[in-house]
């Protein structure tokens, strides 16, 4: 099995969110909010990178 790791594109955000939701759908110890965590991490990284490169 091969994997290609690359930066996610803006138009792929909804697809990525759906993949994360499905990945944890049947997990017993999931709060079904993992996709929200992924979004928070993305937003924080985006903010950090914008701040870092603008100063």
C-alpha positions as a Markdown table, in Angstrom:
| # | Residue | x | y | z |
|---|---|---|---|---|
| 1 | Unk | 0.0 | 0.0 | 0.0 |
| 2 | Unk | 1.3 | 3.4 | -0.9 |
| 3 | Unk | 0.5 | 6.8 | 0.6 |
| 4 | Unk | 1.0 | 10.2 | -0.8 |
| 5 | Unk | 1.3 | 12.9 | 1.9 |
| 6 | Unk | 0.7 | 16.4 | 0.7 |
| 7 | Unk | -0.9 | 19.6 | 1.8 |
| 8 | Unk | -4.7 | 19.6 | 1.9 |
| 9 | Unk | -6.3 | 22.0 | -0.5 |
| 10 | Unk | -9.2 | 24.3 | 0.5 |
| 11 | Unk | -11.7 | 22.6 | -1.7 |
| 12 | Unk | -10.9 | 19.2 | 0.0 |
| 13 | Unk | -11.8 | 20.4 | 3.6 |
| 14 | Unk | -15.3 | 18.9 | 3.5 |
| 15 | Unk | -14.1 | 15.6 | 2.2 |
| 16 | Unk | -11.4 | 15.4 | 4.8 |
| 17 | Unk | -14.0 | 16.2 | 7.5 |
| 18 | Unk | -16.3 | 13.4 | 6.3 |
| 19 | Unk | -13.4 | 10.9 | 6.2 |
| 20 | Unk | -12.6 | 11.7 | 9.9 |
| 21 | Unk | -16.2 | 11.4 | 10.9 |
| 22 | Unk | -16.5 | 8.0 | 9.2 |
| 23 | Unk | -13.2 | 6.8 | 10.7 |
| 24 | Unk | -14.6 | 7.2 | 14.2 |
| 25 | Unk | -18.3 | 6.4 | 13.6 |
| 26 | Unk | -18.3 | 3.0 | 15.2 |
| 27 | Unk | -15.6 | 3.6 | 17.8 |
| 28 | Unk | -17.0 | 2.9 | 21.3 |
| 29 | Unk | -14.8 | 5.5 | 23.0 |
| 30 | Unk | -15.3 | 8.3 | 20.6 |
| 31 | Unk | -17.3 | 11.4 | 21.3 |
| 32 | Unk | -17.9 | 11.8 | 17.5 |
| 33 | Unk | -16.2 | 15.2 | 17.6 |
| 34 | Unk | -12.8 | 14.2 | 16.2 |
| 35 | Unk | -13.5 | 16.1 | 13.0 |
| 36 | Unk | -13.9 | 19.3 | 15.1 |
| 37 | Unk | -10.5 | 18.6 | 16.7 |
| 38 | Unk | -8.9 | 18.3 | 13.2 |
| 39 | Unk | -10.5 | 21.6 | 12.2 |
| 40 | Unk | -9.2 | 23.3 | 15.3 |
| 41 | Unk | -5.7 | 22.1 | 14.6 |
| 42 | Unk | -5.9 | 23.2 | 11.0 |
| 43 | Unk | -7.1 | 26.7 | 12.0 |
| 44 | Unk | -4.4 | 27.0 | 14.6 |
| 45 | Unk | -1.7 | 26.0 | 12.2 |
| 46 | Unk | -3.0 | 28.4 | 9.6 |
| 47 | Unk | -3.0 | 31.2 | 12.1 |
| 48 | Unk | 0.5 | 30.3 | 13.4 |
| 49 | Unk | 1.9 | 30.2 | 9.9 |
| 50 | Unk | 0.3 | 33.5 | 8.9 |
| 51 | Unk | 1.6 | 35.1 | 12.0 |
| 52 | Unk | 5.1 | 33.6 | 11.6 |
| 53 | Unk | 5.5 | 34.6 | 8.0 |
| 54 | Unk | 4.1 | 38.1 | 8.4 |
| 55 | Unk | 6.5 | 39.2 | 11.1 |
